[in-house]
Amino acid sequence: MANVLATVLRRLERTINTRQAYKFFMRDWKSLTDLQSCARVVSTMRFNQTLEPLEMIVPHGKRITVIAPHPDDEMLGAGGTLIHARHAGASIRCIYLTSSQPAAQVEVETAEVAGHIGYRTEFLRYPVAGIPVTPESVNTLGAALASEPTDCLFVPILMDDHDDHRRANQLLWHAWRGGFVPDGTEIWCYQVYSPVISNVVVDISDVAEEKAAAIRMWKSQIKIRKFDHYILGLNAFNIRLLPKAKYVEAFFVVPMREYAELCAVYFNEPSTAFYNPAYKSGVMNDIVAGTASS
């Protein structure tokens, strides 16, 4: 009798918990204000369900610039591909929008990683969760991007699940509108937190441990989360796109003008694209009202 009662109570508890979880899910789902923008981006038909990703070893261009919202994003999202590119003789520089926290330590760690892999760095030092989109910030990023020729520009995918990552794309879009980024620049959108609709995949199995070792060099960030373990798991998940591989980096690659068209759809109404109240409300959005050239 006691066992029967215990079973009934467990079933009742599961039922209650399931209903609570469902209500929580529905409440959270309704709060996802960017769903309509996401749907409009997908409806542009830049991609479709039958898209077969192209396997590449490295980008064709030899001059690579990476926009990283935070130090380590470049290695998390595209580290294996960047290592391949360096082995192939490419020149790489990384522009960091923020320095993360603790800033001084993170910048030292970043210099060590960059020296180890072989790329150059530049810090714009905007606050985490406080990246402005103003004429000044657009000109600052634009000047950095235009300071030397770039064949391939890496940036997190515009719908990646981190507001600073989305913000980086909004800032890049306005830099393009301001004439700082040529239409034909090849944009390589990398993934950090969210899967991408991929048209390019890179087998990084041969350099996966080198990538993980570089990630571990950010000791301050590894204390927060085991990013090396996490990202290799994501890269292993990506073998659904390339079954022969062990670890894969996935990208969405398009010319800048086409990517700008997607950004225009997504960031048409900033309040739907972000969680951060400052980003949603128009604070630090001086340029969005139309002060940029189009």
C-alpha angles and dihedrals in degrees: 000000000000090000092051091049091048090051092050091049092050091051091048091049091050091049093051093045092047092052091047091049090048092051090048090049093050093047091049093044091054090053093058095103096177096065094097091049090049090051092050091050091052091045090062084081094225082139138014141191093270094053110135111204119233114237114228134171098207137349114276092236120083097204110072129180122187125201108206118182088203133012110272095030090101092054094042094050105031108004097122092048092047090050089051089049092051090050087053092053102259122154111233132189127177125210112202117203092197136016096223118218134332082027100193094049093043092052091052091049090047091053089052092051093045091049091048095050096033111245136123126244139210126183123207090183101212115163119269106258087011107081106148125220101204134127088265096052092043090052091047094052092038092053090049092050094045095046091091136010117275127196097180127026118197120204134156113269109273093243096047110141099252122083094220089054091052089044090056089059093048089053092047091050091055091046088056090048088053091056097251097119121053117235093239097053108125111240117209109195111201131195126238106156106357131056113248130221092248131211095163129045129184124201104224097171092118094054101030094108091047088053092048091048090053091050090052089057087074090078093171092058097042087061088062097047136348092253094171091059093042097050096045086053089055090047089050089050088056092066086089081082095046111022095184092064133078098210126019135184114210127207142179106220125191139141115274095251092056092045090050089056090057091046090051089057094045099043097038087108109025093193090071097047102058143052095200107098091216091055093042098046099053096255106140087013099103093136097050093077089072107276092126121087112251 
